[in-house]
Each structure stands twice: as C-alpha cells, then as structure tokens.
Amino acid sequence: MNLEDFTKEEQAQIKAGLSTAEITDKEAAEKILALVPAEWIKKIPFLVRKHATTKTVERLAKQNPELYAVAKKKGALPEKEREELRQIVTDIFEEKMNKHKIK
C-alpha cells in the first residue's frame, strides 16, 4: 500500500503525523502484540503501523484494565488470560482491517 492508495484527507493526516498512544509499559505492549498473527501486522501499511498498534494497546488497556494489568506483570502470560487477550486483540485488528479494507 502506498500513500496514493489513501484518500486526500488521509494523506494529509499521514503527512501531518498520525497520533500515537503513549505506552508506559513496552513489555506489556510487546506481549499483547505478540498475540496478533505476524502476517496481519505486516499487512498494515508501514506509514500507519505504529499508530495502529499503539492505539490498539491503548484501547485494550482502557477497555480491559484487569487483563492489561496481568500483561504488565513479569514473565509469561497465564494461559486463560493469554487466550482472552488473544481473542480481544485479534477482534480489534480484524475490525480495523475490515474497516480499512486490508486483506
């Protein structure tokens, strides 16, 4: 996907710089994003990838603070929470990818 594939309004936003979330716990964000299939993240245009990933983690933290708190703990995620997080984060990515027609 190239810049020309976006609408004029989206191109202006990209050039101005898309907003990104301030992630305070990078380790938790990495654990959460590791649950998303790698090929999905690669399909997101590099111009908006950081915006998409940080905003997804921020959204998950706001909507599911108890699961985010588990992700912030040291070590591997417990099985039950890992599966819950996997389902939530893949649903968010699937929703966003469908919205922006990324296949």
Phi and psi restraints in degrees (range 20) as a CNS / XPLOR table:
assign (resid 1 and name C) (resid 2 and name N)
       (resid 2 and name CA) (resid 2 and name C) 1.0 -111.5 20.0 2
assign (resid 2 and name N) (resid 2 and name CA)
       (resid 2 and name C) (resid 3 and name N) 1.0 169.5 20.0 2
assign (resid 2 and name C) (resid 3 and name N)
       (resid 3 and name CA) (resid 3 and name C) 1.0 -57.7 20.0 2
assign (resid 3 and name N) (resid 3 and name CA)
       (resid 3 and name C) (resid 4 and name N) 1.0 -35.4 20.0 2
assign (resid 3 and name C) (resid 4 and name N)
       (resid 4 and name CA) (resid 4 and name C) 1.0 -67.4 20.0 2
assign (resid 4 and name N) (resid 4 and name CA)
       (resid 4 and name C) (resid 5 and name N) 1.0 -16.8 20.0 2
assign (resid 4 and name C) (resid 5 and name N)
       (resid 5 and name CA) (resid 5 and name C) 1.0 -75.9 20.0 2
assign (resid 5 and name N) (resid 5 and name CA)
       (resid 5 and name C) (resid 6 and name N) 1.0 -11.5 20.0 2
assign (resid 5 and name C) (resid 6 and name N)
       (resid 6 and name CA) (resid 6 and name C) 1.0 -95.9 20.0 2
assign (resid 6 and name N) (resid 6 and name CA)
       (resid 6 and name C) (resid 7 and name N) 1.0 159.4 20.0 2
assign (resid 6 and name C) (resid 7 and name N)
       (resid 7 and name CA) (resid 7 and name C) 1.0 -67.9 20.0 2
assign (resid 7 and name N) (resid 7 and name CA)
       (resid 7 and name C) (resid 8 and name N) 1.0 165.2 20.0 2
assign (resid 7 and name C) (resid 8 and name N)
       (resid 8 and name CA) (resid 8 and name C) 1.0 -58.8 20.0 2
assign (resid 8 and name N) (resid 8 and name CA)
       (resid 8 and name C) (resid 9 and name N) 1.0 -40.4 20.0 2
assign (resid 8 and name C) (resid 9 and name N)
       (resid 9 and name CA) (resid 9 and name C) 1.0 -64.4 20.0 2
assign (resid 9 and name N) (resid 9 and name CA)
       (resid 9 and name C) (resid 10 and name N) 1.0 -44.3 20.0 2
assign (resid 9 and name C) (resid 10 and name N)
       (resid 10 and name CA) (resid 10 and name C) 1.0 -65.4 20.0 2
assign (resid 10 and name N) (resid 10 and name CA)
       (resid 10 and name C) (resid 11 and name N) 1.0 -37.8 20.0 2
assign (resid 10 and name C) (resid 11 and name N)
       (resid 11 and name CA) (resid 11 and name C) 1.0 -62.2 20.0 2
assign (resid 11 and name N) (resid 11 and name CA)
       (resid 11 and name C) (resid 12 and name N) 1.0 -40.9 20.0 2
assign (resid 11 and name C) (resid 12 and name N)
       (resid 12 and name CA) (resid 12 and name C) 1.0 -64.1 20.0 2
assign (resid 12 and name N) (resid 12 and name CA)
       (resid 12 and name C) (resid 13 and name N) 1.0 -40.9 20.0 2
assign (resid 12 and name C) (resid 13 and name N)
       (resid 13 and name CA) (resid 13 and name C) 1.0 -65.4 20.0 2
assign (resid 13 and name N) (resid 13 and name CA)
       (resid 13 and name C) (resid 14 and name N) 1.0 -42.0 20.0 2
assign (resid 13 and name C) (resid 14 and name N)
       (resid 14 and name CA) (resid 14 and name C) 1.0 -62.7 20.0 2
assign (resid 14 and name N) (resid 14 and name CA)
       (resid 14 and name C) (resid 15 and name N) 1.0 -45.3 20.0 2
assign (resid 14 and name C) (resid 15 and name N)
       (resid 15 and name CA) (resid 15 and name C) 1.0 -64.4 20.0 2
assign (resid 15 and name N) (resid 15 and name CA)
       (resid 15 and name C) (resid 16 and name N) 1.0 -35.5 20.0 2
assign (resid 15 and name C) (resid 16 and name N)
       (resid 16 and name CA) (resid 16 and name C) 1.0 -74.4 20.0 2
assign (resid 16 and name N) (resid 16 and name CA)
       (resid 16 and name C) (resid 17 and name N) 1.0 -21.0 20.0 2
assign (resid 16 and name C) (resid 17 and name N)
       (resid 17 and name CA) (resid 17 and name C) 1.0 101.8 20.0 2
assign (resid 17 and name N) (resid 17 and name CA)
       (resid 17 and name C) (resid 18 and name N) 1.0 116.5 20.0 2
assign (resid 17 and name C) (resid 18 and name N)
       (resid 18 and name CA) (resid 18 and name C) 1.0 -73.7 20.0 2
assign (resid 18 and name N) (resid 18 and name CA)
       (resid 18 and name C) (resid 19 and name N) 1.0 150.1 20.0 2
assign (resid 18 and name C) (resid 19 and name N)
       (resid 19 and name CA) (resid 19 and name C) 1.0 -70.6 20.0 2
assign (resid 19 and name N) (resid 19 and name CA)
       (resid 19 and name C) (resid 20 and name N) 1.0 147.8 20.0 2
assign (resid 19 and name C) (resid 20 and name N)
       (resid 20 and name CA) (resid 20 and name C) 1.0 -129.8 20.0 2
assign (resid 20 and name N) (resid 20 and name CA)
       (resid 20 and name C) (resid 21 and name N) 1.0 154.4 20.0 2
assign (resid 20 and name C) (resid 21 and name N)
       (resid 21 and name CA) (resid 21 and name C) 1.0 -83.4 20.0 2
assign (resid 21 and name N) (resid 21 and name CA)
       (resid 21 and name C) (resid 22 and name N) 1.0 149.1 20.0 2
assign (resid 21 and name C) (resid 22 and name N)
       (resid 22 and name CA) (resid 22 and name C) 1.0 -86.4 20.0 2
assign (resid 22 and name N) (resid 22 and name CA)
       (resid 22 and name C) (resid 23 and name N) 1.0 107.9 20.0 2
assign (resid 22 and name C) (resid 23 and name N)
       (resid 23 and name CA) (resid 23 and name C) 1.0 -93.9 20.0 2
assign (resid 23 and name N) (resid 23 and name CA)
       (resid 23 and name C) (resid 24 and name N) 1.0 115.4 20.0 2
assign (resid 23 and name C) (resid 24 and name N)
       (resid 24 and name CA) (resid 24 and name C) 1.0 -81.6 20.0 2
assign (resid 24 and name N) (resid 24 and name CA)
       (resid 24 and name C) (resid 25 and name N) 1.0 -28.0 20.0 2
assign (resid 24 and name C) (resid 25 and name N)
       (resid 25 and name CA) (resid 25 and name C) 1.0 -118.2 20.0 2
assign (resid 25 and name N) (resid 25 and name CA)
       (resid 25 and name C) (resid 26 and name N) 1.0 92.6 20.0 2
assign (resid 25 and name C) (resid 26 and name N)
       (resid 26 and name CA) (resid 26 and name C) 1.0 -63.1 20.0 2
assign (resid 26 and name N) (resid 26 and name CA)
       (resid 26 and name C) (resid 27 and name N) 1.0 -34.9 20.0 2
assign (resid 26 and name C) (resid 27 and name N)
       (resid 27 and name CA) (resid 27 and name C) 1.0 -64.2 20.0 2
assign (resid 27 and name N) (resid 27 and name CA)
       (resid 27 and name C) (resid 28 and name N) 1.0 -41.9 20.0 2
assign (resid 27 and name C) (resid 28 and name N)
       (resid 28 and name CA) (resid 28 and name C) 1.0 -64.5 20.0 2
assign (resid 28 and name N) (resid 28 and name CA)
       (resid 28 and name C) (resid 29 and name N) 1.0 -41.8 20.0 2
assign (resid 28 and name C) (resid 29 and name N)
       (resid 29 and name CA) (resid 29 and name C) 1.0 -62.1 20.0 2
assign (resid 29 and name N) (resid 29 and name CA)
       (resid 29 and name C) (resid 30 and name N) 1.0 -42.3 20.0 2
assign (resid 29 and name C) (resid 30 and name N)
       (resid 30 and name CA) (resid 30 and name C) 1.0 -63.3 20.0 2
assign (resid 30 and name N) (resid 30 and name CA)
       (resid 30 and name C) (resid 31 and name N) 1.0 -41.8 20.0 2
assign (resid 30 and name C) (resid 31 and name N)
       (resid 31 and name CA) (resid 31 and name C) 1.0 -61.4 20.0 2
assign (resid 31 and name N) (resid 31 and name CA)
       (resid 31 and name C) (resid 32 and name N) 1.0 -42.6 20.0 2
assign (resid 31 and name C) (resid 32 and name N)
       (resid 32 and name CA) (resid 32 and name C) 1.0 -68.3 20.0 2
assign (resid 32 and name N) (resid 32 and name CA)
       (resid 32 and name C) (resid 33 and name N) 1.0 -46.7 20.0 2
assign (resid 32 and name C) (resid 33 and name N)
       (resid 33 and name CA) (resid 33 and name C) 1.0 -68.8 20.0 2
assign (resid 33 and name N) (resid 33 and name CA)
       (resid 33 and name C) (resid 34 and name N) 1.0 -23.5 20.0 2
assign (resid 33 and name C) (resid 34 and name N)
       (resid 34 and name CA) (resid 34 and name C) 1.0 -67.0 20.0 2
assign (resid 34 and name N) (resid 34 and name CA)
       (resid 34 and name C) (resid 35 and name N) 1.0 -18.4 20.0 2
assign (resid 34 and name C) (resid 35 and name N)
       (resid 35 and name CA) (resid 35 and name C) 1.0 -80.2 20.0 2
assign (resid 35 and name N) (resid 35 and name CA)
       (resid 35 and name C) (resid 36 and name N) 1.0 -14.7 20.0 2
assign (resid 35 and name C) (resid 36 and name N)
       (resid 36 and name CA) (resid 36 and name C) 1.0 -85.8 20.0 2
assign (resid 36 and name N) (resid 36 and name CA)
       (resid 36 and name C) (resid 37 and name N) 1.0 135.5 20.0 2
assign (resid 36 and name C) (resid 37 and name N)
       (resid 37 and name CA) (resid 37 and name C) 1.0 -55.1 20.0 2
assign (resid 37 and name N) (resid 37 and name CA)
       (resid 37 and name C) (resid 38 and name N) 1.0 130.9 20.0 2
assign (resid 37 and name C) (resid 38 and name N)
       (resid 38 and name CA) (resid 38 and name C) 1.0 -57.9 20.0 2
assign (resid 38 and name N) (resid 38 and name CA)
       (resid 38 and name C) (resid 39 and name N) 1.0 -35.1 20.0 2
assign (resid 38 and name C) (resid 39 and name N)
       (resid 39 and name CA) (resid 39 and name C) 1.0 -66.8 20.0 2
assign (resid 39 and name N) (resid 39 and name CA)
       (resid 39 and name C) (resid 40 and name N) 1.0 -27.2 20.0 2
assign (resid 39 and name C) (resid 40 and name N)
       (resid 40 and name CA) (resid 40 and name C) 1.0 -67.8 20.0 2
assign (resid 40 and name N) (resid 40 and name CA)
       (resid 40 and name C) (resid 41 and name N) 1.0 -45.7 20.0 2
assign (resid 40 and name C) (resid 41 and name N)
       (resid 41 and name CA) (resid 41 and name C) 1.0 -64.7 20.0 2
assign (resid 41 and name N) (resid 41 and name CA)
       (resid 41 and name C) (resid 42 and name N) 1.0 -37.4 20.0 2
assign (resid 41 and name C) (resid 42 and name N)
       (resid 42 and name CA) (resid 42 and name C) 1.0 -66.1 20.0 2
assign (resid 42 and name N) (resid 42 and name CA)
       (resid 42 and name C) (resid 43 and name N) 1.0 -26.4 20.0 2
assign (resid 42 and name C) (resid 43 and name N)
       (resid 43 and name CA) (resid 43 and name C) 1.0 -74.8 20.0 2
assign (resid 43 and name N) (resid 43 and name CA)
       (resid 43 and name C) (resid 44 and name N) 1.0 -20.1 20.0 2
assign (resid 43 and name C) (resid 44 and name N)
       (resid 44 and name CA) (resid 44 and name C) 1.0 -74.5 20.0 2
assign (resid 44 and name N) (resid 44 and name CA)
       (resid 44 and name C) (resid 45 and name N) 1.0 126.3 20.0 2
assign (resid 44 and name C) (resid 45 and name N)
       (resid 45 and name CA) (resid 45 and name C) 1.0 -55.0 20.0 2
assign (resid 45 and name N) (resid 45 and name CA)
       (resid 45 and name C) (resid 46 and name N) 1.0 137.7 20.0 2
assign (resid 45 and name C) (resid 46 and name N)
       (resid 46 and name CA) (resid 46 and name C) 1.0 -58.5 20.0 2
assign (resid 46 and name N) (resid 46 and name CA)
       (resid 46 and name C) (resid 47 and name N) 1.0 -25.5 20.0 2
assign (resid 46 and name C) (resid 47 and name N)
       (resid 47 and name CA) (resid 47 and name C) 1.0 -63.8 20.0 2
assign (resid 47 and name N) (resid 47 and name CA)
       (resid 47 and name C) (resid 48 and name N) 1.0 -28.5 20.0 2
assign (resid 47 and name C) (resid 48 and name N)
       (resid 48 and name CA) (resid 48 and name C) 1.0 -120.5 20.0 2
assign (resid 48 and name N) (resid 48 and name CA)
       (resid 48 and name C) (resid 49 and name N) 1.0 4.6 20.0 2
assign (resid 48 and name C) (resid 49 and name N)
       (resid 49 and name CA) (resid 49 and name C) 1.0 -61.9 20.0 2
assign (resid 49 and name N) (resid 49 and name CA)
       (resid 49 and name C) (resid 50 and name N) 1.0 -45.4 20.0 2
assign (resid 49 and name C) (resid 50 and name N)
       (resid 50 and name CA) (resid 50 and name C) 1.0 -64.7 20.0 2
assign (resid 50 and name N) (resid 50 and name CA)
       (resid 50 and name C) (resid 51 and name N) 1.0 -42.0 20.0 2
assign (resid 50 and name C) (resid 51 and name N)
       (resid 51 and name CA) (resid 51 and name C) 1.0 -58.7 20.0 2
assign (resid 51 and name N) (resid 51 and name CA)
       (resid 51 and name C) (resid 52 and name N) 1.0 -48.4 20.0 2
assign (resid 51 and name C) (resid 52 and name N)
       (resid 52 and name CA) (resid 52 and name C) 1.0 -64.0 20.0 2
assign (resid 52 and name N) (resid 52 and name CA)
       (resid 52 and name C) (resid 53 and name N) 1.0 -43.7 20.0 2
assign (resid 52 and name C) (resid 53 and name N)
       (resid 53 and name CA) (resid 53 and name C) 1.0 -73.2 20.0 2
assign (resid 53 and name N) (resid 53 and name CA)
       (resid 53 and name C) (resid 54 and name N) 1.0 -43.2 20.0 2
assign (resid 53 and name C) (resid 54 and name N)
       (resid 54 and name CA) (resid 54 and name C) 1.0 -68.8 20.0 2
assign (resid 54 and name N) (resid 54 and name CA)
       (resid 54 and name C) (resid 55 and name N) 1.0 -39.0 20.0 2
assign (resid 54 and name C) (resid 55 and name N)
       (resid 55 and name CA) (resid 55 and name C) 1.0 -68.6 20.0 2
assign (resid 55 and name N) (resid 55 and name CA)
       (resid 55 and name C) (resid 56 and name N) 1.0 -31.4 20.0 2
assign (resid 55 and name C) (resid 56 and name N)
       (resid 56 and name CA) (resid 56 and name C) 1.0 -66.6 20.0 2
assign (resid 56 and name N) (resid 56 and name CA)
       (resid 56 and name C) (resid 57 and name N) 1.0 -45.1 20.0 2
assign (resid 56 and name C) (resid 57 and name N)
       (resid 57 and name CA) (resid 57 and name C) 1.0 -63.0 20.0 2
assign (resid 57 and name N) (resid 57 and name CA)
       (resid 57 and name C) (resid 58 and name N) 1.0 -42.6 20.0 2
assign (resid 57 and name C) (resid 58 and name N)
       (resid 58 and name CA) (resid 58 and name C) 1.0 -61.6 20.0 2
assign (resid 58 and name N) (resid 58 and name CA)
       (resid 58 and name C) (resid 59 and name N) 1.0 -43.6 20.0 2
assign (resid 58 and name C) (resid 59 and name N)
       (resid 59 and name CA) (resid 59 and name C) 1.0 -62.4 20.0 2
assign (resid 59 and name N) (resid 59 and name CA)
       (resid 59 and name C) (resid 60 and name N) 1.0 -43.9 20.0 2
assign (resid 59 and name C) (resid 60 and name N)
       (resid 60 and name CA) (resid 60 and name C) 1.0 -62.7 20.0 2
assign (resid 60 and name N) (resid 60 and name CA)
       (resid 60 and name C) (resid 61 and name N) 1.0 -41.6 20.0 2
assign (resid 60 and name C) (resid 61 and name N)
       (resid 61 and name CA) (resid 61 and name C) 1.0 -63.7 20.0 2
assign (resid 61 and name N) (resid 61 and name CA)
       (resid 61 and name C) (resid 62 and name N) 1.0 -38.2 20.0 2
assign (resid 61 and name C) (resid 62 and name N)
       (resid 62 and name CA) (resid 62 and name C) 1.0 -73.6 20.0 2
assign (resid 62 and name N) (resid 62 and name CA)
       (resid 62 and name C) (resid 63 and name N) 1.0 -40.8 20.0 2
assign (resid 62 and name C) (resid 63 and name N)
       (resid 63 and name CA) (resid 63 and name C) 1.0 -82.7 20.0 2
assign (resid 63 and name N) (resid 63 and name CA)
       (resid 63 and name C) (resid 64 and name N) 1.0 -26.4 20.0 2
assign (resid 63 and name C) (resid 64 and name N)
       (resid 64 and name CA) (resid 64 and name C) 1.0 -135.4 20.0 2
assign (resid 64 and name N) (resid 64 and name CA)
       (resid 64 and name C) (resid 65 and name N) 1.0 65.4 20.0 2
assign (resid 64 and name C) (resid 65 and name N)
       (resid 65 and name CA) (resid 65 and name C) 1.0 -62.1 20.0 2
assign (resid 65 and name N) (resid 65 and name CA)
       (resid 65 and name C) (resid 66 and name N) 1.0 -30.7 20.0 2
assign (resid 65 and name C) (resid 66 and name N)
       (resid 66 and name CA) (resid 66 and name C) 1.0 -67.9 20.0 2
assign (resid 66 and name N) (resid 66 and name CA)
       (resid 66 and name C) (resid 67 and name N) 1.0 -38.8 20.0 2
assign (resid 66 and name C) (resid 67 and name N)
       (resid 67 and name CA) (resid 67 and name C) 1.0 -72.4 20.0 2
assign (resid 67 and name N) (resid 67 and name CA)
       (resid 67 and name C) (resid 68 and name N) 1.0 -36.7 20.0 2
assign (resid 67 and name C) (resid 68 and name N)
       (resid 68 and name CA) (resid 68 and name C) 1.0 -64.2 20.0 2
assign (resid 68 and name N) (resid 68 and name CA)
       (resid 68 and name C) (resid 69 and name N) 1.0 -37.6 20.0 2
assign (resid 68 and name C) (resid 69 and name N)
       (resid 69 and name CA) (resid 69 and name C) 1.0 -62.6 20.0 2
assign (resid 69 and name N) (resid 69 and name CA)
       (resid 69 and name C) (resid 70 and name N) 1.0 -37.9 20.0 2
assign (resid 69 and name C) (resid 70 and name N)
       (resid 70 and name CA) (resid 70 and name C) 1.0 -65.5 20.0 2
assign (resid 70 and name N) (resid 70 and name CA)
       (resid 70 and name C) (resid 71 and name N) 1.0 -40.0 20.0 2
assign (resid 70 and name C) (resid 71 and name N)
       (resid 71 and name CA) (resid 71 and name C) 1.0 -66.3 20.0 2
assign (resid 71 and name N) (resid 71 and name CA)
       (resid 71 and name C) (resid 72 and name N) 1.0 -28.2 20.0 2
assign (resid 71 and name C) (resid 72 and name N)
       (resid 72 and name CA) (resid 72 and name C) 1.0 -73.9 20.0 2
assign (resid 72 and name N) (resid 72 and name CA)
       (resid 72 and name C) (resid 73 and name N) 1.0 -18.5 20.0 2
assign (resid 72 and name C) (resid 73 and name N)
       (resid 73 and name CA) (resid 73 and name C) 1.0 -70.0 20.0 2
assign (resid 73 and name N) (resid 73 and name CA)
       (resid 73 and name C) (resid 74 and name N) 1.0 150.9 20.0 2
assign (resid 73 and name C) (resid 74 and name N)
       (resid 74 and name CA) (resid 74 and name C) 1.0 -64.8 20.0 2
assign (resid 74 and name N) (resid 74 and name CA)
       (resid 74 and name C) (resid 75 and name N) 1.0 150.7 20.0 2
assign (resid 74 and name C) (resid 75 and name N)
       (resid 75 and name CA) (resid 75 and name C) 1.0 90.1 20.0 2
assign (resid 75 and name N) (resid 75 and name CA)
       (resid 75 and name C) (resid 76 and name N) 1.0 -177.0 20.0 2
assign (resid 75 and name C) (resid 76 and name N)
       (resid 76 and name CA) (resid 76 and name C) 1.0 -71.7 20.0 2
assign (resid 76 and name N) (resid 76 and name CA)
       (resid 76 and name C) (resid 77 and name N) 1.0 155.7 20.0 2
assign (resid 76 and name C) (resid 77 and name N)
       (resid 77 and name CA) (resid 77 and name C) 1.0 -74.2 20.0 2
assign (resid 77 and name N) (resid 77 and name CA)
       (resid 77 and name C) (resid 78 and name N) 1.0 139.4 20.0 2
assign (resid 77 and name C) (resid 78 and name N)
       (resid 78 and name CA) (resid 78 and name C) 1.0 -63.2 20.0 2
assign (resid 78 and name N) (resid 78 and name CA)
       (resid 78 and name C) (resid 79 and name N) 1.0 149.8 20.0 2
assign (resid 78 and name C) (resid 79 and name N)
       (resid 79 and name CA) (resid 79 and name C) 1.0 -52.5 20.0 2
assign (resid 79 and name N) (resid 79 and name CA)
       (resid 79 and name C) (resid 80 and name N) 1.0 -50.7 20.0 2
assign (resid 79 and name C) (resid 80 and name N)
       (resid 80 and name CA) (resid 80 and name C) 1.0 -60.3 20.0 2
assign (resid 80 and name N) (resid 80 and name CA)
       (resid 80 and name C) (resid 81 and name N) 1.0 -49.2 20.0 2
assign (resid 80 and name C) (resid 81 and name N)
       (resid 81 and name CA) (resid 81 and name C) 1.0 -67.4 20.0 2
assign (resid 81 and name N) (resid 81 and name CA)
       (resid 81 and name C) (resid 82 and name N) 1.0 -36.4 20.0 2
assign (resid 81 and name C) (resid 82 and name N)
       (resid 82 and name CA) (resid 82 and name C) 1.0 -60.6 20.0 2
assign (resid 82 and name N) (resid 82 and name CA)
       (resid 82 and name C) (resid 83 and name N) 1.0 -43.7 20.0 2
assign (resid 82 and name C) (resid 83 and name N)
       (resid 83 and name CA) (resid 83 and name C) 1.0 -68.0 20.0 2
assign (resid 83 and name N) (resid 83 and name CA)
       (resid 83 and name C) (resid 84 and name N) 1.0 -38.3 20.0 2
assign (resid 83 and name C) (resid 84 and name N)
       (resid 84 and name CA) (resid 84 and name C) 1.0 -63.5 20.0 2
assign (resid 84 and name N) (resid 84 and name CA)
       (resid 84 and name C) (resid 85 and name N) 1.0 -47.3 20.0 2
assign (resid 84 and name C) (resid 85 and name N)
       (resid 85 and name CA) (resid 85 and name C) 1.0 -62.5 20.0 2
assign (resid 85 and name N) (resid 85 and name CA)
       (resid 85 and name C) (resid 86 and name N) 1.0 -41.9 20.0 2
assign (resid 85 and name C) (resid 86 and name N)
       (resid 86 and name CA) (resid 86 and name C) 1.0 -58.8 20.0 2
assign (resid 86 and name N) (resid 86 and name CA)
       (resid 86 and name C) (resid 87 and name N) 1.0 -45.2 20.0 2
assign (resid 86 and name C) (resid 87 and name N)
       (resid 87 and name CA) (resid 87 and name C) 1.0 -64.3 20.0 2
assign (resid 87 and name N) (resid 87 and name CA)
       (resid 87 and name C) (resid 88 and name N) 1.0 -45.5 20.0 2
assign (resid 87 and name C) (resid 88 and name N)
       (resid 88 and name CA) (resid 88 and name C) 1.0 -64.4 20.0 2
assign (resid 88 and name N) (resid 88 and name CA)
       (resid 88 and name C) (resid 89 and name N) 1.0 -49.5 20.0 2
assign (resid 88 and name C) (resid 89 and name N)
       (resid 89 and name CA) (resid 89 and name C) 1.0 -69.4 20.0 2
assign (resid 89 and name N) (resid 89 and name CA)
       (resid 89 and name C) (resid 90 and name N) 1.0 -36.3 20.0 2
assign (resid 89 and name C) (resid 90 and name N)
       (resid 90 and name CA) (resid 90 and name C) 1.0 -70.2 20.0 2
assign (resid 90 and name N) (resid 90 and name CA)
       (resid 90 and name C) (resid 91 and name N) 1.0 -34.5 20.0 2
assign (resid 90 and name C) (resid 91 and name N)
       (resid 91 and name CA) (resid 91 and name C) 1.0 -63.1 20.0 2
assign (resid 91 and name N) (resid 91 and name CA)
       (resid 91 and name C) (resid 92 and name N) 1.0 -42.5 20.0 2
assign (resid 91 and name C) (resid 92 and name N)
       (resid 92 and name CA) (resid 92 and name C) 1.0 -62.6 20.0 2
assign (resid 92 and name N) (resid 92 and name CA)
       (resid 92 and name C) (resid 93 and name N) 1.0 -47.5 20.0 2
assign (resid 92 and name C) (resid 93 and name N)
       (resid 93 and name CA) (resid 93 and name C) 1.0 -64.3 20.0 2
assign (resid 93 and name N) (resid 93 and name CA)
       (resid 93 and name C) (resid 94 and name N) 1.0 -41.4 20.0 2
assign (resid 93 and name C) (resid 94 and name N)
       (resid 94 and name CA) (resid 94 and name C) 1.0 -61.4 20.0 2
assign (resid 94 and name N) (resid 94 and name CA)
       (resid 94 and name C) (resid 95 and name N) 1.0 -44.0 20.0 2
assign (resid 94 and name C) (resid 95 and name N)
       (resid 95 and name CA) (resid 95 and name C) 1.0 -59.7 20.0 2
assign (resid 95 and name N) (resid 95 and name CA)
       (resid 95 and name C) (resid 96 and name N) 1.0 -48.0 20.0 2
assign (resid 95 and name C) (resid 96 and name N)
       (resid 96 and name CA) (resid 96 and name C) 1.0 -65.7 20.0 2
assign (resid 96 and name N) (resid 96 and name CA)
       (resid 96 and name C) (resid 97 and name N) 1.0 -41.1 20.0 2
assign (resid 96 and name C) (resid 97 and name N)
       (resid 97 and name CA) (resid 97 and name C) 1.0 -67.1 20.0 2
assign (resid 97 and name N) (resid 97 and name CA)
       (resid 97 and name C) (resid 98 and name N) 1.0 -39.0 20.0 2
assign (resid 97 and name C) (resid 98 and name N)
       (resid 98 and name CA) (resid 98 and name C) 1.0 -66.0 20.0 2
assign (resid 98 and name N) (resid 98 and name CA)
       (resid 98 and name C) (resid 99 and name N) 1.0 -42.2 20.0 2
assign (resid 98 and name C) (resid 99 and name N)
       (resid 99 and name CA) (resid 99 and name C) 1.0 -58.4 20.0 2
assign (resid 99 and name N) (resid 99 and name CA)
       (resid 99 and name C) (resid 100 and name N) 1.0 -41.0 20.0 2
assign (resid 99 and name C) (resid 100 and name N)
       (resid 100 and name CA) (resid 100 and name C) 1.0 -97.7 20.0 2
assign (resid 100 and name N) (resid 100 and name CA)
       (resid 100 and name C) (resid 101 and name N) 1.0 10.4 20.0 2
assign (resid 100 and name C) (resid 101 and name N)
       (resid 101 and name CA) (resid 101 and name C) 1.0 55.3 20.0 2
assign (resid 101 and name N) (resid 101 and name CA)
       (resid 101 and name C) (resid 102 and name N) 1.0 44.4 20.0 2
assign (resid 101 and name C) (resid 102 and name N)
       (resid 102 and name CA) (resid 102 and name C) 1.0 -98.7 20.0 2
assign (resid 102 and name N) (resid 102 and name CA)
       (resid 102 and name C) (resid 103 and name N) 1.0 119.4 20.0 2
